[in-house]
Amino acid sequence: MRRRRMVATLVMLALGLIALPAAHTGAATIKLSNYWFSKGVGDVCTYGYTQPPGVPDFTVAITLITEGKYMGKYRVGDIRYPDGSTSYTIAFFDTNFFYLYYDKNVTFDPARQIPITQELETMVPNPANPTTGFWYFKKLAKFKVPAGTYYDVLLKIDLDKSFGRNSANNFFGLPSTITYGVTHADWSARHVGTLQDMDFDAMTGMQGNTYVLKSTNAKPWGGTIPALNLLLLD
């Protein structure tokens, strides 16, 4: 039974990724603010786990902190994990940088700075783990989740040089020059935020915990006041 379920999971993942190589728009760079940020304070997104099954849905809201050390910063949370634990993020941004103050029980003082402009299809250091971690960005024409079909989507792939290539590298169509293993991926729609979040086993590339967007009040054509994406430095 376990083998049958594993094969089915791989088939579904392969079908979901088959359009990736053809979806690249050719742009040299992108601005994270167009994909990691939605329309503003008050945005609410509800997510559900597709793997493992049976985990309760959870809702993530964006709020503005009005007092204390982080007054004026954004709080994004709470993300729920299959073991029942939760996490949130405190962050801010300007035209050049995204500033991360708190994420998944880790405080950054001074704040971690992430450049807003990032290159496509090029490995860049992961600010949360610059020694062994890398990011790799790809553009997708569209991506479908239970909340709907979204166009102009950014895929962020996490790589770890502590591990060699795994099966997820092939699923994503990564060039053979990338010798590091895929450990995580997330899909974000322009002015909406996270559509899907997926972990991978670093050794094998097998799909792990995965949640998808089920509903949201954020619209791709929404307001002009940006707020933060729901998934940051996984």
C-alpha positions in Angstrom: 0.0 0.0 0.0 2.8 2.4 0.9 4.5 1.8 -2.5 1.3 2.4 -4.4 0.7 5.7 -2.6 4.3 6.8 -3.2 4.0 6.0 -7.0 0.7 7.9 -7.2 2.3 10.9 -5.5 5.2 11.0 -7.9 2.8 10.8 -10.9 0.8 13.7 -9.6 3.9 15.7 -9.0 5.2 15.0 -12.5 2.0 16.0 -14.1 2.0 19.3 -12.1 5.5 20.1 -13.2 5.4 19.0 -16.8 4.7 22.5 -18.1 7.7 24.2 -16.3 10.3 24.2 -19.0 8.0 25.9 -21.5 6.7 28.5 -19.1 9.9 30.6 -18.8 9.2 34.1 -20.1 12.8 35.0 -20.9 13.1 37.9 -18.5 16.5 38.3 -17.0 15.3 39.5 -13.6 12.2 39.8 -11.5 11.1 41.8 -8.5 10.1 39.8 -5.5 7.7 42.5 -4.4 5.5 41.6 -7.4 5.1 38.0 -6.2 6.0 37.8 -2.5 3.7 40.7 -1.6 -0.1 40.8 -2.0 -2.4 43.8 -1.9 -2.1 44.8 1.7 -3.0 44.5 5.4 -6.2 42.6 5.8 -5.4 39.9 3.2 -6.5 36.5 4.4 -5.5 33.1 2.7 -6.7 29.7 3.7 -4.6 26.7 2.9 -5.1 22.9 3.0 -2.6 20.1 3.1 -2.5 17.6 0.2 0.3 15.7 1.9 0.0 14.3 4.5 -3.8 13.9 4.4 -6.0 14.7 7.3 -4.2 17.9 8.5 -6.7 20.6 9.4 -6.9 23.7 7.1 -5.3 26.9 8.4 -5.7 30.6 7.7 -2.9 33.1 7.4 -3.7 36.8 7.9 -1.5 39.9 7.3 -1.7 42.5 10.1 0.2 45.7 10.9 2.0 45.8 14.3 1.0 48.9 16.2 3.1 48.9 19.3 6.3 47.6 20.8 9.7 46.8 19.2 8.3 46.0 15.8 5.7 48.8 15.5 5.0 49.6 11.9 6.2 46.2 10.7 4.0 43.4 9.2 3.1 40.2 11.0 2.2 37.3 8.7 0.8 34.2 10.3 0.1 31.7 11.4 1.3 28.8 9.2 0.3 25.4 10.7 2.5 22.3 10.3 1.3 18.7 10.3 2.6 18.2 13.9 0.2 20.9 15.1 2.9 23.6 15.6 2.6 27.0 14.1 4.9 29.9 13.0 4.7 33.4 11.9 6.9 36.1 10.3 7.7 39.7 11.1 9.1 41.7 8.2 9.1 45.0 6.3 10.4 46.1 2.9 11.3 49.1 0.7 12.1 49.6 -3.0 15.4 47.8 -2.6 15.3 45.3 0.2 13.0 43.0 2.1 13.8 43.0 5.8 13.3 39.9 7.9 13.1 40.4 11.7 11.5 37.2 12.9 10.7 33.9 11.2 9.9 30.4 12.5 11.1 31.1 16.1 14.3 32.7 14.9 15.0 36.4 15.6 17.3 38.4 13.2 19.0 41.4 14.8 19.9 43.2 12.7 17.3 42.2 10.2 18.2 40.0 7.3 18.2 41.9 4.0 17.0 40.3 0.9 17.4 42.2 -2.4 14.1 42.8 -4.1 15.5 42.3 -7.6 16.5 38.7 -8.3 17.9 36.9 -11.3 16.0 34.2 -13.1 17.4 30.7 -13.6 20.6 31.5 -11.7 21.6 30.1 -8.3 21.8 32.8 -5.7 22.7 32.4 -2.0 19.8 31.8 0.4 20.0 34.7 2.9 18.8 32.4 5.7 21.5 29.9 5.0 24.2 31.5 2.7 26.8 28.8 3.5 25.1 25.8 2.0 21.7 27.0 0.8 20.8 28.5 -2.6 17.7 29.7 -4.4 16.8 29.2 -8.0 13.9 31.2 -9.6 11.8 30.3 -12.6 8.8 32.0 -14.2 5.6 30.1 -15.0 2.8 31.2 -17.4 0.1 29.8 -15.1 -0.5 27.5 -12.1 -3.7 26.0 -10.9 -4.7 25.4 -7.2 -8.1 24.9 -5.5 -8.5 28.7 -5.2 -8.3 29.0 -9.0 -6.0 29.4 -11.9 -3.4 32.1 -11.6 -1.2 33.6 -14.3 2.3 35.1 -14.1 3.7 32.8 -11.4 7.1 32.7 -9.7 8.6 29.4 -8.7 11.3 29.5 -6.0 13.4 26.3 -5.7 15.6 25.7 -2.7 18.9 23.9 -3.1 21.3 22.5 -0.5 24.9 21.8 -1.4 25.2 19.4 1.4 23.3 17.0 -0.9 23.7 15.8 -4.4 21.1 15.9 -7.2 17.9 14.0 -6.5 14.8 13.1 -8.4 13.2 16.6 -7.8 16.0 18.2 -9.8 14.8 16.2 -12.8 11.1 17.0 -12.1 11.9 20.7 -12.2 14.0 20.4 -15.3 17.1 21.9 -13.6 20.2 21.9 -15.7 22.9 19.2 -15.1 25.3 22.0 -14.1 23.3 22.3 -10.8 24.8 19.5 -8.7 23.0 20.3 -5.5 19.8 18.6 -4.3 16.3 20.2 -4.2 14.9 20.5 -0.7 11.9 22.8 -1.1 9.8 24.7 -3.6 7.1 27.4 -3.5 4.9 28.9 -6.1 3.7 32.5 -5.8 1.3 34.5 -8.0 1.7 38.2 -8.8 0.1 40.4 -6.1 -1.4 37.3 -4.4 1.4 35.4 -2.6 1.9 31.7 -2.0 -0.1 29.3 -4.1 1.6 26.1 -3.2 4.4 25.1 -0.8 6.2 21.7 -1.1 9.0 20.0 0.8 11.3 17.3 -0.6 13.5 14.7 0.9 17.0 16.0 0.4 18.5 12.5 -0.3 15.8 11.1 -2.6 13.8 14.0 -3.9 10.5 12.4 -2.8 7.7 14.8 -2.2 7.1 15.7 1.5 4.7 18.1 3.3 2.6 20.1 0.8 -0.1 22.7 1.2 -2.1 24.6 -1.4 -4.2 27.8 -1.5 -7.9 27.0 -1.1 -9.3 30.5 -0.9 -8.2 34.1 -0.5 -9.5 37.7 -0.7 -6.3 38.8 -2.4 -6.8 39.6 -6.1 -4.0 39.8 -8.8 -5.5 43.1 -9.8 -6.0 44.3 -6.2 -4.9 47.5 -4.4 -1.5 49.2 -4.5 -0.4 48.8 -0.9 1.8 45.8 -0.8 2.1 43.4 2.0 4.2 40.3 2.7 4.0 36.9 1.2 3.2 34.0 3.5 6.2 31.8 2.9 9.7 33.3 3.1 12.8 31.4 3.8 11.9 27.8 3.9 
